[in-house]
Amino acid sequence: MNNKRYVARSTAIAARVLGDETMVMSATNSTLFTLDEVATVIWESADGATPLEEIVANKICTQYDITPEVALKDAEGLVEQLAEHGLMLLSDKPIAQSAAATGGTK
């Protein structure tokens, strides 16, 4: 069974990195989100081809003092929240860039 979860940034957004944080605005309703330092690492790594678990293990756990289990749980909560607002796409398969552009996830 494949438990991998792939994440990609939606293209229907505007984003700007400010220091260690990222400001993201939804193009659909102009809602503004501020991503903290850790969320910014996940955001920047969300390429659609790298599983979330790998992003957490290779980027979050190596930079921050956190266990992989806790970090993955927190990361899953973050990407689910961003997906609810249309800022991120989630899939159990790699996400092609064309799917990210159209908003498709499977």
C-alpha positions as CSV (number, residue, x, y, z in Angstrom):
1,M,0.0,0.0,0.0
2,N,1.3,3.4,-1.0
3,N,1.0,5.9,1.9
4,K,3.0,8.6,0.2
5,R,1.4,12.0,-0.1
6,Y,2.7,14.4,-2.7
7,V,2.3,18.2,-2.5
8,A,2.5,21.0,-5.0
9,R,2.0,24.7,-4.8
10,S,-1.1,25.9,-6.7
11,T,-0.4,28.4,-9.5
12,A,-3.6,30.3,-8.6
13,I,-1.7,32.3,-5.9
14,A,0.8,35.1,-5.5
15,A,3.7,34.5,-3.1
16,R,6.6,36.5,-1.8
17,V,9.4,35.5,0.7
18,L,10.0,38.1,3.4
19,G,13.0,37.1,5.5
20,D,12.2,33.6,7.0
21,E,8.5,33.9,6.2
22,T,6.4,33.7,3.1
23,M,3.3,35.7,2.3
24,V,0.8,33.8,0.1
25,M,-2.4,35.3,-1.4
26,S,-5.1,33.3,-2.9
27,A,-6.0,34.6,-6.4
28,T,-9.5,33.4,-6.1
29,N,-10.5,35.4,-3.0
30,S,-7.5,37.6,-2.1
31,T,-7.1,35.9,1.3
32,L,-3.6,36.5,2.7
33,F,-1.7,33.8,4.5
34,T,1.6,34.2,6.4
35,L,3.8,31.0,6.5
36,D,6.4,30.8,9.3
37,E,9.9,29.6,8.8
38,V,9.1,25.9,8.9
39,A,6.0,26.2,6.7
40,T,8.1,28.2,4.2
41,V,10.6,25.3,4.0
42,I,7.6,23.0,3.2
43,W,6.1,25.5,0.8
44,E,9.4,25.9,-1.2
45,S,9.9,22.1,-1.3
46,A,6.4,21.3,-2.5
47,D,7.4,20.5,-6.1
48,G,4.7,17.8,-6.8
49,A,7.5,15.1,-7.2
50,T,8.8,14.8,-3.7
51,P,6.7,13.0,-1.1
52,L,5.8,15.1,2.0
53,E,7.5,12.5,4.2
54,E,10.7,13.0,2.3
55,I,10.5,16.8,2.6
56,V,10.0,16.4,6.4
57,A,12.8,13.9,6.8
58,N,15.4,15.7,4.6
59,K,14.5,19.4,5.2
60,I,12.6,19.8,8.5
61,C,14.2,17.1,10.7
62,T,17.7,18.0,9.6
63,Q,17.2,21.8,10.3
64,Y,15.1,21.7,13.4
65,D,15.1,19.7,16.7
66,I,11.9,17.7,16.1
67,T,11.1,14.0,15.8
68,P,10.0,12.7,12.3
69,E,6.6,11.6,13.7
70,V,5.7,15.0,15.2
71,A,7.1,16.9,12.2
72,L,5.1,14.8,9.7
73,K,1.9,15.1,11.7
74,D,2.4,18.9,11.8
75,A,3.3,19.1,8.1
76,E,0.2,17.1,7.2
77,G,-2.0,19.5,9.1
78,L,-0.4,22.4,7.4
79,V,-0.7,21.1,3.8
80,E,-4.3,20.0,4.4
81,Q,-5.2,23.5,5.7
82,L,-3.4,25.1,2.7
83,A,-5.2,22.7,0.3
84,E,-8.6,23.6,1.8
85,H,-7.9,27.2,0.8
86,G,-6.7,26.2,-2.7
87,L,-3.1,27.2,-2.1
88,M,-1.7,23.7,-2.3
89,L,-2.5,20.5,-4.2
90,L,-2.4,17.0,-2.5
91,S,-2.2,13.6,-4.2
92,D,-1.2,10.0,-3.5
93,K,0.7,10.2,-6.8
94,P,3.3,12.6,-8.1
95,I,1.7,15.8,-9.4
96,A,2.6,17.0,-12.9
97,Q,3.3,20.7,-13.3
98,S,0.4,20.8,-15.8
99,A,-2.0,19.5,-13.0
100,A,-0.7,22.2,-10.7
101,A,-1.4,24.8,-13.3
102,T,-5.0,23.6,-13.7
103,G,-5.7,22.7,-10.1
104,G,-6.0,19.0,-10.7
105,T,-4.8,16.6,-8.0
106,K,-5.3,13.0,-9.3
